[in-house]
């Protein structure tokens, strides 16, 4: 039974945040993102993503911003297309619905009203209202705040814009607006990349949070909201409100405002909320649609499809050079080991320009790193000097981490970071990549205080303006660091955000990485759901086999280790645990995985009263590799008596 909603005595005690769902009901009848996305996919000829069940699932996970970013980078006038879409006069011009009228009345009476919608329907409901829209200063006078912009002005629509986070001035204004107020969400999912990481902390100071939503089959929305707003859920100030069968969120919101004496909306207008919205046409896209298809396929994770689309449409493509560059980048950055052959030829052809050879050599080393050929990376970066680019130093740091010398990896990562700062990369991608490699090595080495300083002082400031994917990797790293530090709530929040970003970009390799790490968190916080988490991971790995074919053995071995420890502790199947651990210990090419496998075999031996040989081997190898946490686990197990079950080990 839904708990009674809190009451609001004064307009000044209420803050309302409206999403796209507020403009969906008639007579506004503006489309949500999903039909926009489907219309764009049809215009680009990507109907496969609307039909096939697995590809459809990938498409559903794509957020608006990365999708729009790909279109904008292809020369499509995204703002113009959105403007035409949201102002189309067929079958009737969009007009304010009951929610817009209610929001206008609330704003005029002193309620704080924010919306991420681009349309001006709230302002149309009361022309006397003033809207403060990004990029204006949020402290400017106005009754409505629009942090993503407003038509016909500037808009925040691309991944690069939202992934850097909400601007500080808008973040502070939001915090001030919700403090000690009842907060109501209407027509909003809470999944915006720039707002999602803020809600839990900012809404902790709200009096109560009321979230109107429409239940979906198979979706536990209350559980999702409780994860999104953990602090409010713990304090008991979160009030999720699912609409009954005969209602909808818009009507429930207006009714709640009416019951509190805050608005008076015409009954006929309220009744229109329940009417099916008319289907509006979508205007044609402009720009280079052939290039847009290549970029969108890349965003969806289908790099092979991007390559073939680029080649197939090349004869009629008005920008062949840019398209060829996109095709080449997709091949070089995603193809199998065969790509090292032409890269090697280019890098070693003396007739070519020195700059061309250097670029090919860097791509060759990056390809070796991507495919786990770390010894080749180390050989290729043995003779780096003061003129070598930071990217090669960062790749060397990554391979040193994978091959076991963690302290040296951290040192080289620090060197790469300083070199990247000297290179003055305007997008900070190199700085962010180097800081990530150093922080990752420090975490694996168990130097958590150093890692925390690197994340806070070097990584986070860089990723704020770096490549979109680096933001997701930073969240993944922070989740793993929090897990090491014993802060499970923070770990879960960062893992949620990292997977959200990876899914938004359609980068399934990242999704697999996060879900693998989450197995450790699941064993510690909710072991009963471990089989379900494992099944989700395997489903992701299956999808990856369709679109990405990297199949990294390190990830496979990490899953085997998690399964083994789950079998040892929660299923008490020691024979199975020992088999899985032994498989990793005997076959892994990675010292940290061999350490983990040997440690696991040794833990089983302690409980079974067997020899401690593997524990000694695990301790020695971990010490030589700088894996301090595994050294501590091995030494603790060596001090136990035969027959005692060693404590559970948590890897990440």
FENUR-V416191 format. One record per pair of residues at least 4 apart in sequence whose ideal C-beta (glycine too) atoms are under 6 Angstrom apart, sorted by the first residue. I is the first residue (numbers start at 1). J is the second residue. D is the distance in Angstrom with one decimal. If there is no record, write none. Layout:
I:J:D, I:J:D
//
This chain:
5:210:5.6, 5:239:5.7, 5:256:6.0, 6:182:5.6, 6:208:4.4, 7:260:5.9, 8:13:5.3, 8:14:4.9, 8:182:5.1, 8:260:4.8, 11:109:4.1, 11:110:4.4, 11:111:4.5, 11:262:6.0, 12:110:4.8, 13:181:5.7, 13:182:5.9, 14:111:4.6, 14:182:5.4, 15:112:4.3, 15:177:5.5, 15:178:5.1, 15:181:4.5, 15:183:4.8, 16:113:5.1, 16:184:4.9, 17:114:5.0, 17:185:5.2, 17:188:5.9, 18:22:4.1, 18:115:4.1, 18:186:5.3, 18:187:5.7, 19:187:4.4, 19:188:2.9, 20:32:5.3, 21:187:2.6, 22:99:4.7, 22:186:5.4, 22:187:3.6, 23:28:4.7, 23:30:4.2, 23:117:5.6, 23:119:5.6, 23:121:5.9, 24:32:5.9, 25:97:5.0, 25:250:4.9, 25:273:4.4, 26:272:4.9, 26:275:4.9, 26:277:5.2, 27:95:4.4, 27:97:5.9, 28:94:4.9, 28:97:4.5, 28:121:5.5, 29:277:3.8, 29:278:5.3, 30:86:5.7, 30:94:5.7, 31:35:4.6, 31:36:5.5, 33:37:5.9, 33:64:4.7, 38:50:5.8, 39:282:4.0, 41:46:4.3, 41:49:5.4, 41:50:6.0, 43:285:5.2, 44:289:6.0, 44:292:5.9, 44:293:4.7, 48:52:5.7, 48:55:5.8, 49:55:4.9, 49:59:4.5, 61:503:4.0, 62:67:5.5, 62:506:5.6, 63:504:3.7, 64:68:5.8, 65:158:5.6, 65:159:4.4, 65:162:4.7, 66:159:3.9, 66:299:5.4, 66:504:5.3, 66:505:4.9, 68:78:5.2, 68:157:4.5, 68:158:5.4, 69:158:3.6, 69:159:4.2, 69:160:6.0, 70:295:4.1, 70:296:5.0, 70:299:4.6, 71:76:4.1, 71:78:5.3, 71:292:5.6, 72:78:4.8, 72:158:5.6, 73:295:5.9, 74:288:5.5, 74:291:4.5, 74:292:3.8, 74:295:5.1, 75:287:4.1, 75:288:4.9, 76:285:5.6, 76:287:3.9, 76:292:5.7, 77:81:6.0, 77:286:5.5, 78:157:5.6, 79:155:5.5, 83:151:5.2, 84:283:4.2, 85:282:6.0, 86:119:5.0, 88:280:5.3, 89:93:4.5, 90:281:5.7, 91:278:5.0, 96:100:3.6, 96:101:5.6, 96:121:4.7, 96:124:5.3, 96:125:4.0, 98:254:5.2, 98:265:4.9, 98:269:4.6, 98:270:4.6, 98:273:5.4, 99:250:5.0, 100:121:4.5, 100:122:5.0, 100:125:4.6, 101:125:4.8, 101:265:5.2, 102:254:5.1, 102:257:5.4, 102:263:4.5, 102:265:5.4, 103:113:5.3, 103:122:4.9, 104:122:5.3, 104:125:3.8, 104:126:3.9, 105:263:4.6, 106:111:3.8, 106:113:5.8, 107:113:4.2, 107:129:5.7, 107:143:4.1, 107:144:5.3, 108:126:5.8, 112:177:4.5, 113:144:5.1, 114:145:4.5, 115:146:5.9, 116:148:4.6, 118:150:5.9, 118:151:5.0, 118:155:5.8, 120:124:5.7, 122:144:5.9, 123:129:5.3, 123:131:5.5, 129:143:4.9, 129:144:5.8, 130:142:4.1, 130:143:5.9, 131:142:5.7, 131:144:4.4, 131:146:5.6, 131:150:5.9, 132:136:5.5, 132:138:5.9, 132:140:5.0, 132:142:3.6, 132:145:5.2, 133:146:4.1, 133:149:5.4, 133:150:3.9, 133:153:5.9, 134:147:5.3, 134:149:4.7, 135:154:5.9, 136:140:5.3, 138:169:5.6, 138:170:5.0, 138:173:3.8, 146:150:4.6, 147:170:5.1, 148:156:4.3, 149:153:5.9, 149:154:5.0, 149:155:4.0, 149:156:5.5, 156:161:4.5, 159:163:5.5, 159:468:4.8, 162:193:4.3, 162:194:4.4, 163:193:5.5, 163:468:4.8, 163:471:4.8, 164:464:5.2, 165:194:5.3, 166:170:5.1, 166:171:4.7, 166:194:4.5, 175:202:5.1, 178:183:5.3, 178:202:5.9, 178:206:4.9, 179:205:4.7, 180:207:5.9, 181:207:6.0, 182:207:5.2, 182:208:4.9, 183:206:4.6, 183:209:4.8, 184:210:4.6, 185:211:4.7, 186:212:5.1, 186:253:4.5, 190:228:5.4, 191:196:5.9, 192:196:5.9, 197:497:5.4, 198:202:5.1, 199:203:5.5, 200:229:5.5, 200:230:5.6, 200:231:5.5, 203:209:5.5, 203:229:5.8, 203:232:5.6, 204:231:4.3, 208:237:4.9, 209:232:5.2, 209:238:5.1, 210:239:4.7, 211:225:5.7, 211:240:5.0, 212:241:5.1, 212:249:4.0, 212:252:5.3, 212:253:4.9, 213:221:5.4, 213:249:5.8, 214:243:5.4, 214:249:5.4, 215:242:4.6, 222:240:4.7, 225:240:5.1, 226:233:4.1, 229:233:5.8, 229:238:5.3, 232:237:4.7, 232:238:4.0, 233:238:4.8, 243:247:4.7, 243:248:5.1, 243:249:5.2, 243:252:5.4, 247:251:5.2, 247:252:5.6, 250:273:4.7, 251:273:4.9, 254:265:5.7, 254:270:5.8, 257:262:4.6, 257:263:4.5, 258:263:5.8, 265:269:5.9, 265:270:5.5, 288:318:5.9, 288:319:5.4, 290:313:3.7, 290:317:4.4, 291:319:5.9, 291:323:5.2, 292:296:5.9, 293:309:4.8, 294:306:4.9, 294:309:5.2, 294:310:4.4, 294:326:5.1, 297:302:4.6, 297:305:4.4, 297:306:3.9, 297:309:5.8, 298:306:4.5, 298:330:6.0, 299:506:5.2, 300:506:4.5, 301:506:4.1, 301:508:5.3, 301:547:4.5, 302:547:5.5, 303:330:4.6, 303:334:4.1, 305:309:5.9, 306:330:5.0, 307:327:5.2, 307:330:5.3, 307:331:5.9, 308:312:5.8, 310:323:5.0, 310:327:3.9, 313:317:5.3, 314:320:5.8, 317:323:5.1, 329:333:5.7, 330:334:5.7, 331:335:4.8, 332:363:5.3, 335:339:4.2, 337:371:5.5, 339:367:5.8, 340:344:5.8, 340:364:5.8, 340:367:5.2, 343:360:5.1, 343:363:5.4, 343:364:4.1, 344:364:5.7, 346:360:3.8, 347:357:5.3, 347:360:4.1, 347:361:4.1, 347:364:5.6, 352:356:4.7, 352:357:5.4, 365:377:5.6, 365:380:4.6, 365:395:5.5, 368:373:4.0, 368:376:4.3, 368:377:4.9, 369:377:5.0, 369:395:5.0, 369:398:5.9, 374:399:3.8, 374:402:5.0, 374:403:5.1, 377:395:5.7, 377:399:4.1, 378:399:5.3, 381:392:5.3, 381:396:4.1, 384:388:4.0, 384:392:5.9, 388:392:5.2, 390:416:4.8, 390:419:4.0, 390:420:3.7, 390:423:5.9, 390:430:4.8, 390:434:5.6, 393:412:5.8, 393:415:5.6, 393:416:3.5, 393:419:5.9, 394:416:4.3, 394:433:5.0, 394:434:4.7, 394:437:4.9, 396:412:5.4, 397:409:4.9, 397:412:4.2, 397:413:3.9, 397:416:5.8, 397:437:4.2, 398:437:5.3, 399:403:6.0, 400:405:4.9, 400:408:5.2, 400:409:3.7, 401:409:4.0, 401:441:4.6, 402:590:5.8, 404:591:3.2, 404:625:3.8, 405:409:6.0, 406:441:5.2, 406:444:5.2, 406:445:3.9, 406:626:3.8, 407:445:5.9, 407:626:4.6, 409:441:3.8, 410:438:5.5, 410:441:4.1, 410:442:5.0, 413:437:4.2, 413:438:2.9, 413:441:5.6, 414:438:5.3, 416:434:3.7, 417:434:4.1, 417:435:5.3, 417:438:5.9, 420:430:3.9, 420:431:4.4, 420:434:4.7, 421:431:5.9, 425:429:6.0, 425:430:4.6, 427:466:5.9, 428:432:5.5, 428:462:4.6, 428:465:5.0, 428:466:4.5, 429:466:4.8, 429:467:4.8, 431:462:4.3, 432:462:3.9, 432:463:4.6, 432:466:3.8, 432:470:4.4, 435:458:4.1, 435:459:4.1, 435:462:5.5, 436:459:6.0, 436:473:5.8, 438:454:5.6, 439:451:5.3, 439:454:4.3, 439:455:5.2, 439:459:5.5, 439:477:5.9, 442:447:4.5, 442:450:4.8, 442:451:3.8, 443:451:4.6, 443:481:5.5, 445:626:4.8, 446:628:3.4, 446:629:4.6, 447:451:6.0, 448:484:5.8, 451:481:5.8, 453:457:5.5, 454:458:5.1, 455:459:4.8, 459:474:5.5, 462:466:5.5, 463:470:4.6, 463:471:4.9, 463:474:4.6, 466:470:4.4, 472:498:5.1, 472:501:3.6, 472:502:5.1, 472:510:5.8, 475:494:4.8, 475:497:4.7, 475:498:3.8, 476:498:4.1, 476:514:5.6, 478:494:4.5, 479:491:4.8, 479:494:3.4, 479:495:4.2, 480:517:5.7, 480:652:4.6, 482:487:4.3, 482:490:4.0, 482:491:4.0, 483:491:4.2, 483:521:5.8, 483:652:4.9, 488:525:5.2, 491:521:5.5, 495:514:5.5, 495:518:5.4, 498:514:5.0, 499:503:6.0, 499:511:5.7, 499:514:4.5, 502:507:4.7, 502:510:3.3, 502:511:4.8, 503:511:5.8, 508:543:5.5, 508:544:4.8, 508:548:5.9, 509:548:5.3, 511:540:5.2, 512:540:5.0, 512:541:5.7, 512:544:5.6, 515:537:4.3, 515:540:5.7, 516:555:5.7, 516:558:5.3, 516:559:6.0, 517:652:5.1, 518:522:5.9, 519:533:5.9, 519:562:4.1, 520:650:5.0, 520:651:5.5, 520:652:4.6, 521:525:5.9, 522:526:5.6, 522:529:6.0, 522:530:5.2, 522:533:4.7, 523:527:5.3, 523:530:5.9, 523:566:6.0, 524:650:5.6, 527:570:5.1, 529:533:5.8, 530:566:5.5, 544:548:4.8, 554:590:5.7, 557:584:5.0, 557:588:5.4, 557:593:4.7, 560:580:5.2, 560:584:5.4, 561:584:6.0, 561:596:5.1, 561:651:5.8, 563:580:5.7, 564:577:4.7, 564:580:3.6, 564:581:4.6, 564:600:5.3, 565:649:5.9, 566:570:5.2, 567:571:4.8, 567:573:4.6, 567:576:4.7, 567:577:4.2, 568:577:3.8, 569:648:4.7, 574:604:5.1, 577:604:5.5, 578:582:5.9, 578:601:5.9, 578:604:4.4, 581:597:5.0, 581:600:3.3, 581:601:4.7, 582:586:5.9, 582:601:5.5, 584:588:5.1, 584:593:5.6, 584:597:3.4, 585:594:5.8, 585:597:3.1, 585:598:4.7, 585:601:5.8, 588:593:4.0, 588:594:4.8, 591:625:4.5, 592:627:5.6, 595:618:5.3, 595:621:5.1, 595:622:4.5, 595:627:5.6, 595:630:4.9, 598:614:4.7, 598:617:5.0, 598:618:3.8, 599:618:4.1, 599:630:5.8, 599:633:5.9, 599:634:5.7, 601:614:4.4, 602:614:4.0, 602:615:3.3, 602:618:5.8, 603:637:5.7, 603:646:4.6, 605:610:3.6, 606:637:5.5, 606:640:5.4, 606:646:5.6, 607:645:5.0, 609:642:3.9, 609:643:5.6, 615:634:5.2, 615:637:5.5, 615:638:5.3, 618:622:6.0, 618:634:4.7, 619:631:5.7, 619:634:3.7, 622:627:4.3, 622:630:3.9, 622:631:4.6, 623:631:5.3, 633:649:5.5, 637:646:4.8, 640:644:4.5
//
